[in-house]
Amino acid sequence: MNLSICGRHLEVSPAVREYVMNKLARVLRHFDHVIDTQVILSAEPLRHKAEVTMRLSGKDIHCEATEENLYAAIDLLADKLDRQVIKHKDKVQNHAAEPAKRQIVAPVV
């Protein structure tokens, strides 16, 4: 998985980078077919925003979270992303488990 972390109007410290990597590792426990992940952290007065775009095979997942604290925004983002990845995984597994639909052909008289 390729992971890129960048910051808008803030410097991404090694501590923040490590925190984001630990939170995203939780997502990888559920689904390991992640191609690319891009995390954007931004800071505005009294508002910190965390965004992620995760590319999976056949789907792109985008989440964003806004909080007063950067770490709280990252936590909220990880929770949202985790729910969306689990939902996508369930859809993929349920679709693969469905039996093929048979067509009923009426007899020709």
N, C-alpha and C positions, 0 to 999 in steps of 0.2 A: 504494500500500500504506500503510495506517495502522499506525504503529508506536508502541506505548506501552511505556515502560520505567519500572518503579517498584521501590522497595526496601523491604524489611521489615527493620527494625532496623539500617539503614544508609542513609547519604546517597549518592545516585547522583551522582557527580562528572561533570563534562564529559568527563574522560578515559575513564572507564568507559563512559559513554554512547557516545562515539565508537568505542571498542573493540567494543562490542556491535553497533553499526551496520555496522562493517567486516566482522565475522564473518557477519552475516546477509546482507550483500551477496553473499557466496559462494553462499548458497542461492538467491538470486534469479537467479544466472547459469544455474542448472539449470531453474528453473520460475518463470515470471513471472506466473502467474495467482493470486497471493496477494491475498486480500481484506483480512485484518487480522492483525496479529501483536501479541501481548502477552507481554512479558518481565518476570518477577518475580525479583529478586535478593534473597537473604536471608542474614543472617550470624548464626551462633550460635557459641559457644565452640569453637574448633578445627574448625569446619565451615562452609563456604560453599556455598550451594545456588543453582543457577540453573535456572529453569523457563521454558518457552516454550509458548504455545498459538498455533498458526498455523491460521487459517481459510482453507481453499481452497474452490473451488467443488465442493460435494458431499462434503467431508470436513474434519474437524478433526484436526490432528496435535498431540499433546502429548508433550513430552520434558522430562526433568529430569536434572540431573547434580549430584553432590556431591563436593567436593574440599576440601583444606585451604586452598587459595589461590583467591581469587575469579576471577582470570584463567584459571587452570587449569580451573575449573568451566565458565567460558564457552567455552573451547576444546573441552572434552569435549561440551558441549551442542551446539555448532555442528556437530561431527562426527556426533552422533546424528541431529540434525535433517536434515543433508545426506543421510544414508543413507535416512531415511524419505521425504524428498521425492523422491529418485531412484527409490525403490521405487514410490511412488504414481504418478509420471510414467510409469514403465514399464508399470504395470498399465493406466493410461488409454490409452496408445498401443497396447498389444497388444490391448486390447478393441476399439478403434476399427478396427484392421486386420483383425479376423476377418471372414471372409465370412459372409453370412447363411446360416443353416442351412435346408436345403430339406427339406420333408416329403415322404416317399415315400408315395404313395397307391396302395394295392393296387387292381388293376382289379376291377370288379364283374362277376361272371359270371352 
